[in-house]
Amino acid sequence: MSLRWRKNAPRTFVAVLVAPLLIVAMVLTGCGSKNNAKKFADKLKANGFGSVEVTSDKEKKGSKTVLVAYDAHVSVNTDADPAACDVELENDASKSSLANYFDVDDVRDANGRDHDVENDKSWPDNPSLSVLRAELSEHGIDC
């Protein structure tokens, strides 16, 4: 029996060494998602949107909850009246990576109506704030 234990000892030793490394890797992966949210916020700031709060968009896939995108809501006004639209911008994500583009996902106009533009290919990717204002006007959405 002692001979059998000695044969298994190297495997046990390796498992004891590898377990802490796996824990560190999982922690770093979690930090990566926060880093990706910050990258998206920085991308929006560079496109003229100012400081925005970014949230993760997770969906249930079977028994797992999976990160699918990062979302940011921005208030946009296109005319002289004080009413503004709430525009949801979305940056697709998978596991720990972030897509190199973001797009307009949803618009709630000044009257409270939702405009789902996620699948409308006429809206440009990576719009600046001025381009977004022009698109909202072009599509006749009251902001």
JOTAQUI-V318128 format. One line per field, one symbol per residue. psi: psi as a letter, one per 20 degrees, with the letter a starting at -180 (. if undefined). burial: 1 if it has 16 or more other C-alpha atoms within 10 Angstrom, else 0. Layout:
psi: ???
burial: ???
This chain:
psi: hhhgghhighggggghhhghhhggggghghhhhhhhghggghggghjjibpqppqqoqqpnciqppphrpqppqpppiahqiqrqoppqpoqqpdjqpqjqrrpgqporhjjqpoojgjoiipqqlqrghggggggghjkpo.
burial: 00000000000000000000000000000001100111011011000010010111100000000011111111011100000111111111100001000111111111000000000000100111100110110000111
